[in-house]
Amino acid sequence: MLKSLFGKKEKVTKETIFAPLTGKLINIEEVPDPVFSQKLMGEGMAIEPTEGIVVAPIEGQVIQVFHTKHAIGLRSQTGMELLIHIGLETVSMNGEGFEVHVKEGQKVKVGDPLITANLELIKEKAASTITPIIITNSDIIENLTKASTGSVTRGTSNILEVKVK
């Protein structure tokens, strides 16, 4: 009994990544940008959003908010690091059309609002609204299971199952 109360905590090794956006889930290889499609930044999936509300896909901590507001980095309980890159070639928008709702160091739970993006403005000023969700430290992954492509709902649809080493 006491050992179960005071014993070492089991290390979390399995994790579900939920959709950070509502839209159409697509394979990372189909993203029309070689940096993402060739997995140069890591393994993942992408979503072509139908709305601009970006929520936390994992429980964890905000580790980076890009000054141009187009991307955010999160670290999960397993140590997995995720990059959510809203749209393609959106860095040139210099934050226009993006509203950040969190700050670096903040803890988040699945479904917490992270960023609101103006999809119409992105369509007008950038290459695409397609949003890659990348595991930037893919070397810690032991096993990765991707969900089937198709419609997903932010905060509730499972897009990746990850087991870390």
N, C-alpha and C positions, 0 to 999 in steps of 0.2 A: 504493500500500500504506500509506504513512504517513498519507496523508490519511484513509483509512478508519479508521485507529486513532485519530487525533487530530482529525479533522474534527468539525464541528458535529453534534450528535446530532439525528436527525430528530424533529420534534415529533409526539407521539402525537395523532392526531385521531379515531381510531375506537375505540369501546369497546363491550363487551358487558356488560350488567347481568344478573346471574343472580338467581334467586329467593332472597330472604333467608329464606324460610319454605317448609315443605312444606304444600300445600293446594290450593285452587282459585283459579286466576288469573282475575281479572275486570277489565273495563275501568274506568278511573278514573271515567268518566261514570256508572257504576252504583253508586258508593259513596253510601250513604244519608246524606251530609253535604255540603251545598252548598259548603263551603269547599274540599273536595277535588273533588267532581263537576263544579264549574264552573271547575276549574283555577285557583282564586284563588292558590294557593301554587305552581303550576307543573304541568307535564306529568308523566305517569307511568302506573302501573298499580296494582292492589291485589291482595292475596291474602287469602282467607278461610282461615285456617290450621287444620290438623288436629293440629298439635303446636306447642308453645310455644318451640321453639329457634329463635332469630334469629341468622343468620350473615351475615358480610360478603358483599354481592352484587358487590363490585368490589375491585380492589387499590387501596389508597390509605391515607388517614389519617383517624382519628377527629377531627372538629373540634368536636363538641359532644355532650355527654351531658346530657340534661335532668335537672334535680335530682329530678324526679318519676319518672325512670327509664322513662317510657312511650315515649320517642322518642330517636333518635340521629341525628346528622348526620355525614356522611362526605364527603371530597373525594377525587376520583379523580386519576389521573395526567394526565388531560386538563384538569383544573381544574373538571370538572363536580361540582356539590354535590348530594348525595342526602340526603333526609330519610326515615327509616323511622319511621312513626308507628304504634305497636302498639295496635290497637283504636281505637274511636271513643269520645270522651268519657272517656278513661282518665286524663286529667290529674287528675281529682278523686279518684283512688285514692291519690294522694300516695306513689307508689312501692310500695304494698302489692301483692304478687304478682309483682314484677319483680326480677330479679337481674342486675346489670350485670357483665360479664366483662372490660371494657376501660376505658381511661381516655383523656381528651382528649390529643391529640398522638401517640397510639400508632399505629404503622403496622399495617395489616391486609392479609391476602391473602384471596381468595375462599374461603369456607367456614369462616373463623375465627369461633368463637362470639363474639357481641356481647352478647346479652341472653337470659335465659330468662324466659318469661312464663307465669304460671299461667292457662291459658285458661278453666278452670272458674270461677275467681274473677272474671275479666274478664266472662264471661257473666252472672254474678250481680250485679256492681257497676257495669258500664258499658253503653253503648248497643249495642256490637257488638265482635266480635273482628276484624272486617275491618281489614286493615293496609295503608294506602296507602304506596307507594314513590314519592316525588316528586322530580323534578329541580327544585330551588329556584332555580337560575339558568338557566332555560330559554332565556334570551336568547342563550346561547352555542351553542345547538343549530342546526346547519345542516340535519340530516336525522335523523329518528327513525323506526325500524321497530319496531312492537309485535308480540310473539308472539301466537299464537292463544290464546284463553282455554281453560281446562281444567286438568287436574291438573299440578302442578309439584312439583319436589323441590328442597329447599334446597341451594344451592351448586352445582347441576349444570344445572338448567333455565334456558335463556336466556329472559328476559322482555322485554328491550329491546336494540336495536342503536342506538347513538348515534354520529353524526358531528358533531364540534364545528367551529365556524368557525375 
